[in-house]
């Protein structure tokens, strides 16, 4: 079944597949070839989706937990039965190779199954009201109830699993959800909607609206009936959403400039393999991607030589070939941006060890040293296949340098010394630290999010469910002689 046939130029609006006259072209970044088109939704579509979601939220909240579990598992089953089709869609509309896309499909299935499992664990607790004098005749508890309508805005780099990370817990918690996927990669989100539609999710609970952010973003995030915004994307966009949203819950994952520390007692070959993969997975378009590597001076030259050698072995090309390691960036525009950032760094004194070349949307894996502090690469998230190596005197300097940027999503450290590992754990300003692994490690069950400019709140199914539900306290006042 072709991608065009799957969607037929439709979006999923409150349980119905609908056309629109205005269309968005979905193109393969490899060669800019047209894959298919999807509707360009307008503000009226958003308002309609929200009105329908009001009823959808009531329907979702009334669904017994066993029905939520069944729908989530059936959706996972649908994806598992068609996983190659899903992988091909991810690879064609985005930057991932077919091997990377298959891993994303497997993670999406896991995400939905985790959502089904966590649906049965939305627990409350009894409250000992008699802990306060004068309340000996009170007894009660709290339970968690759905927040209502959730707006989810998702990026291009994980076009299936990051949508599942919002839709799965939203449904598990009994909410309605409206998804606005990235304009350049809407097909994977629509495929996910198709799986839920076929799994028997009641109408009006889920919408996937395809459209331009400057046309439909504000009506979605500012509407007072939308009670939560779950956003994954850039920090500037996140800040703009926070200013506009009004009084509602906000959960945001806003990227990073991830550091990895390699100490002199590390297993160097393992550190090289892990950090190279972490730097260039999905053409570096990865919020956890390794951007800075701080290496103790005693092993810096060895690490640098092996890192560059391994990087030069990367096979760049057709995403659908099994032996391709890295495909293109998402658009020519993004590749040009990365090229400009690297050229700025080189003009200001950085040293190029390999890469630094662009062909269309393809930007070669690039390794730099001697990066000056006053260039964009030193401060911002590159979101491309560029990594910088730094020699440092010791762990203390590595930690200080790691903490300098206004991001703090995840970090990695390679060492055999437990005391040094725990020092890094305590002092590094991040939401997660991977010991003897790169920053680019995550399982879908763990809490995921950052500090500083990297976001607010946590994803990961159990933790997203806490964000997507609210506690309600129940207290009974009884006659004193009844207790």
C-alpha positions in Angstrom: 0.0 0.0 0.0 1.5 3.4 -1.0 1.8 6.3 1.3 -0.5 8.4 -0.9 -3.1 5.6 -0.8 -2.9 5.4 3.0 -3.9 8.9 3.6 -5.7 9.9 0.5 -5.0 13.6 1.2 -7.1 13.5 4.4 -6.6 14.5 8.0 -8.3 13.0 11.1 -10.7 15.6 12.5 -12.7 14.5 15.6 -13.0 10.9 14.4 -13.6 11.7 10.7 -11.2 11.6 7.7 -11.7 14.9 5.9 -10.5 16.7 2.7 -9.7 20.3 2.4 -9.1 22.3 -0.8 -5.8 23.9 0.4 -3.1 21.3 0.5 0.4 20.9 1.9 3.0 19.0 -0.1 4.9 16.4 1.8 8.3 15.9 0.2 11.2 13.5 0.7 14.2 15.5 1.9 16.6 13.2 0.0 15.7 14.7 -3.4 12.7 16.9 -2.7 10.4 14.5 -4.6 6.7 14.7 -3.8 5.4 11.9 -1.6 1.8 13.0 -1.2 -0.3 16.0 0.0 -2.3 16.6 3.2 -4.9 19.2 4.0 -3.9 22.7 5.1 -6.3 23.1 8.0 -7.5 26.6 9.0 -8.5 28.2 12.3 -12.1 27.0 11.8 -10.9 23.4 11.8 -9.1 24.0 15.1 -12.2 25.5 16.7 -14.4 22.6 15.4 -11.9 20.1 16.8 -12.0 21.8 20.2 -15.8 21.9 20.2 -16.0 18.2 19.3 -13.2 17.4 21.9 -15.4 18.8 24.6 -17.7 15.9 24.0 -14.8 13.6 23.4 -13.3 14.4 26.8 -16.6 13.4 28.4 -16.6 10.1 26.4 -12.9 9.4 27.2 -13.4 10.1 30.9 -16.3 7.7 31.0 -14.4 4.9 29.3 -13.7 2.1 31.8 -10.0 1.5 32.3 -10.2 -1.9 30.7 -11.5 -0.3 27.5 -8.7 2.2 27.5 -6.2 -0.6 27.9 -7.9 -2.6 25.1 -7.9 0.3 22.6 -4.2 1.1 23.3 -3.2 -2.6 22.9 -5.2 -3.0 19.7 -3.6 0.2 18.3 -0.1 -1.3 19.2 -1.2 -4.5 17.5 -2.1 -2.7 14.3 1.2 -1.0 14.2 3.1 -4.2 14.9 1.2 -6.0 12.1 2.2 -3.2 9.6 5.6 -2.2 11.0 7.5 -2.1 7.7 4.9 0.2 6.3 5.2 2.6 9.2 9.0 2.4 9.0 8.9 3.3 5.3 6.7 6.2 6.0 9.0 7.6 8.7 12.1 7.1 6.4 10.5 8.7 3.4 9.0 11.8 4.9 11.8 12.5 7.4 15.6 12.2 7.8 15.9 8.7 9.3 17.4 5.7 7.6 15.2 2.7 7.3 17.2 1.1 10.1 16.6 4.1 12.4 12.9 4.2 11.3 12.4 0.5 12.3 13.7 1.3 15.8 11.3 4.2 16.1 8.4 1.9 15.1 9.4 -0.6 17.7 9.6 2.1 20.3 6.2 3.4 19.4 4.7 0.0 19.9 6.4 -0.1 23.3 5.1 3.3 24.2 1.5 2.3 23.5 1.8 -0.9 25.5 3.4 1.0 28.4 0.4 3.4 28.2 -2.0 0.5 28.4 -0.1 -0.9 31.5 0.0 2.5 33.2 -3.7 3.0 32.7 -4.3 0.4 35.4 -2.0 2.2 37.8 -3.6 5.7 38.0 -3.9 5.4 41.8 -4.8 7.6 44.7 -4.2 7.3 48.4 -6.1 7.4 51.7 -5.4 10.6 53.7 -5.1 10.5 57.5 -7.2 13.6 58.3 -6.9 12.8 62.0 -3.3 13.9 61.9 -4.6 17.3 62.8 -6.3 17.7 66.2 -10.1 18.3 65.9 -10.4 16.1 62.8 -10.8 12.7 64.5 -14.1 12.2 62.8 -12.9 12.7 59.2 -11.8 10.1 56.8 -11.0 10.3 53.1 -8.8 9.9 50.1 -7.8 11.4 46.8 -8.1 10.0 43.3 -6.9 11.3 39.9 -9.2 12.5 37.2 -8.6 13.5 33.6 -7.6 17.1 32.8 -9.8 17.3 29.8 -8.6 18.6 26.4 -4.9 18.4 25.6 -3.2 20.1 22.7 0.0 18.3 21.5 2.5 19.9 19.1 5.1 17.6 17.8 8.4 17.9 15.9 9.7 16.2 12.7 12.6 14.3 14.1 10.6 11.4 15.7 7.3 11.8 13.8 5.7 8.6 15.2 7.0 7.9 18.6 6.9 11.4 20.0 3.3 11.7 18.9 2.6 8.3 20.7 4.3 9.8 23.8 1.5 12.3 23.9 -1.4 10.4 22.6 -0.8 7.2 24.6 -0.9 8.7 28.1 -3.6 11.1 27.2 -5.9 8.2 26.3 -4.7 6.1 29.2 -5.7 9.0 31.5 -9.2 9.5 29.9 -8.5 12.7 28.1 -9.3 14.0 24.6 -6.3 15.1 22.6 -5.7 17.3 19.5 -2.4 16.7 17.7 -0.7 19.3 15.5 2.2 17.4 13.8 5.2 19.0 12.2 4.2 20.3 8.7 7.1 18.5 7.0 6.3 15.1 8.6 2.6 14.7 9.0 2.1 11.2 7.6 3.4 9.2 10.5 1.0 11.0 12.9 -1.9 10.3 10.5 -0.9 6.7 10.4 -1.0 6.6 14.2 -4.5 8.1 14.1 -5.4 5.4 11.6 -4.3 2.7 14.0 -6.4 4.2 16.8 -9.4 4.6 14.5 -9.2 0.9 13.5 -8.6 0.0 17.2 -12.0 1.3 18.1 -11.2 4.6 19.8 -14.5 6.5 20.2 -14.9 9.4 17.8 -14.1 12.9 19.0 -11.4 11.7 21.4 -8.5 12.2 19.0 -7.9 14.7 16.2 -4.7 15.0 14.1 -4.8 18.4 12.3 -2.3 19.1 9.5 -1.6 22.7 8.9 0.8 25.6 9.1 1.8 26.7 12.6 1.3 30.4 11.9 -2.3 29.7 10.9 -3.5 27.1 13.4 -1.0 27.4 16.3 -2.5 30.3 18.1 -6.2 29.2 18.0 -5.1 25.9 19.5 -2.8 27.0 22.3 -4.8 30.1 23.4 -8.3 28.5 23.5 -9.6 28.4 27.1 -11.1 25.0 26.7 -7.7 23.5 26.0 -6.5 22.6 29.5 -2.9 21.5 28.7 -0.3 22.0 26.1 2.3 19.3 25.5 5.0 20.7 23.2 8.2 19.3 21.9 10.4 21.7 19.8 12.6 24.7 19.9 13.1 27.0 22.9 12.0 30.2 21.2 8.8 28.6 20.0 8.2 27.2 23.5 8.7 30.6 25.1 6.2 32.1 22.6 3.7 29.4 23.5 4.1 29.9 27.2 3.5 33.7 26.8 0.3 33.1 24.8 -1.2 30.1 26.5 -3.0 31.6 29.4 -3.9 29.7 32.6 -3.4 26.0 31.7 -0.9 23.3 32.2 2.2 23.4 30.0 4.7 20.5 29.5 7.6 21.3 27.2 10.7 19.5 25.9 12.8 22.2 24.3 16.1 20.6 23.2 19.6 20.8 24.4 23.3 21.2 23.7 24.2 17.9 25.2 27.6 17.3 26.8 29.5 14.0 27.3 32.6 13.7 29.6 35.3 11.1 28.9 37.8 10.6 31.7 41.2 9.0 31.4 40.1 5.8 33.0 37.3 5.2 30.4 37.1 2.4 28.0 38.0 4.6 25.0 36.8 2.4 22.2 33.4 2.1 23.8 33.2 5.8 24.4 34.1 6.5 20.8 31.5 4.2 19.4 28.8 5.5 21.7 29.5 9.2 21.2 29.8 8.9 17.4 26.4 7.2 17.2 25.0 9.7 19.7 26.2 12.6 17.6 25.0 11.5 14.2 21.8 9.5 14.8 19.1 10.9 12.6 21.6 13.3 11.0 22.1 14.9 14.4 18.5 16.0 14.5 18.0 14.6 18.0 17.3 16.5 21.2 19.6 14.1 23.0 22.3 14.2 20.4 25.9 14.6 21.5 27.1 18.1 20.7 30.0 18.6 23.1 32.6 16.0 24.2 35.0 16.9 27.1 38.0 14.6 27.2 40.7 14.5 29.8 44.0 15.7 28.4 45.8 12.4 29.0 43.6 10.6 26.5 42.4 13.5 24.3 44.7 12.7 21.3 43.8 9.0 21.3 40.1 9.8 21.6 40.2 12.4 18.9 42.1 10.2 16.5 39.7 7.3 17.0 36.6 9.5 16.9 37.5 11.1 13.6 38.5 7.7 12.1 35.1 6.3 13.1 33.2 9.3 11.8 34.9 9.0 8.4 33.6 5.5 8.2 30.0 6.7 8.3 28.1 5.8 5.1 26.0 8.8 3.9 23.3 8.3 1.3 19.9 6.8 0.4 17.8 6.4 3.5 16.2 3.2 2.3 19.4 1.3 1.7 20.2 -1.2 4.5 23.9 -0.2 4.8 23.3 3.6 5.0 24.3 5.1 8.3 23.0 8.6 7.9 20.6 10.3 5.6 19.9 14.0 4.8 18.7 16.7 7.1 15.0 17.5 7.0 15.3 20.4 4.5 17.9 22.2 2.4 17.2 25.3 4.6 18.2 23.5 7.8 21.4 22.1 6.1 22.3 25.6 5.0 21.8 26.9 8.6 24.1 24.3 10.0 26.7 25.1 7.2 26.5 28.7 8.2 27.0 28.0 11.9 30.1 25.8 11.1 31.5 28.4 8.8 31.0 31.1 11.4 32.9 28.9 13.9 35.8 28.3 11.4 36.0 32.0 10.7 36.4 32.7 14.4 39.2 30.1 14.8 37.7 26.7 15.2 39.6 23.7 13.6 37.8 21.4 11.2 38.8 17.7 11.7 36.4 16.2 9.2 33.2 17.0 7.4 32.1 20.6 6.9 30.6 20.0 3.5 27.0 20.2 2.2 25.3 18.7 -0.8 21.6 19.8 -0.9 20.0 18.6 2.4 23.0 16.3 3.1 25.5 17.7 5.6 28.5 15.5 6.2 29.3 14.4 9.7 31.4 17.1 11.1 34.0 17.2 13.9 35.5 20.4 15.3 38.0 21.4 18.0 39.2 24.8 19.3 35.7 26.1 19.2 35.6 29.8 20.4 33.0 30.7 23.0 31.7 33.6 21.0 30.2 31.5 18.1 26.6 30.2 17.8 27.7 26.5 18.0 29.2 27.0 21.4 25.9 28.2 22.9 22.9 26.9 21.0 21.5 23.5 19.9 22.9 22.8 16.5 20.3 20.1 15.7 22.5 18.7 13.0 25.5 16.3 12.5 28.1 18.5 14.2 30.1 17.7 17.3 33.0 19.5 19.1 35.8 17.9 21.1 37.4 19.7 24.0 40.4 18.7 26.1 40.0 19.4 29.8 42.4 19.1 32.8 40.1 17.1 35.0 36.5 16.2 36.0 35.9 19.5 37.7 36.7 21.5 34.6 34.6 19.2 32.5 31.5 19.7 34.8 32.0 23.5 34.9 32.2 23.6 31.1 29.2 21.2 30.7 27.0 23.5 32.8 27.9 26.7 31.0 25.1 26.6 28.4 21.4 27.5 29.0 20.3 23.9 28.5 20.2 20.8 30.6 18.4 17.8 29.1 20.8 14.9 29.4 24.5 14.2 29.7 26.9 11.3 29.6 30.1 10.4 31.4 32.5 7.6 30.7 34.6 6.4 33.7 35.3 3.4 35.8 35.5 5.5 39.0 32.2 5.4 41.0 33.1 8.3 43.1 33.7 10.5 40.0 30.5 9.2 38.4 28.6 10.2 41.5 30.2 13.6 41.6 29.1 14.2 38.0 25.6 12.9 38.9 25.3 15.4 41.7 26.8 18.5 40.0 25.7 18.3 36.4 22.7 20.5 35.7 20.6 18.1 33.6 17.4 16.0 33.8 19.3 12.8 33.2 22.9 11.5 33.2 24.0 8.3 31.5 27.1 6.6 33.0 29.3 4.8 30.5 26.9 5.8 27.7 26.4 8.9 25.6 23.7 11.5 26.3 21.7 9.8 23.5 20.1 7.1 25.6 16.5 6.7 26.6 13.9 4.1 27.2 10.2 5.1 26.9 9.3 4.2 30.5 11.8 6.6 32.2 11.1 10.2 33.2 12.3 12.4 30.4 12.8 16.1 30.4 15.3 18.8 31.4 16.2 21.8 33.4 17.0 25.4 32.5 16.1 26.1 28.9 15.5 22.4 28.1 11.9 22.5 29.3 9.2 22.0 31.8 7.8 18.8 33.3 8.5 15.2 32.3 7.5 12.8 29.6 7.7 9.0 29.9 4.3 7.3 30.2 4.0 7.1 34.0 5.2 10.7 34.4 3.2 12.1 31.6 0.1 10.6 33.1 0.7 12.5 36.3 0.8 15.7 34.2 -2.3 14.7 32.3 -4.5 14.0 35.3 -5.3 16.0 38.5 -5.8 14.9 42.1 -9.3 15.3 43.6 -9.6 15.1 47.4 -12.6 13.4 49.0 -13.3 13.9 52.7 -16.2 12.4 54.8 -17.1 14.0 58.1 -18.8 11.4 60.2 -20.6 11.5 63.5 -18.0 11.3 66.3 -19.5 8.3 67.8 -19.2 6.4 64.5 -15.4 6.0 64.6 
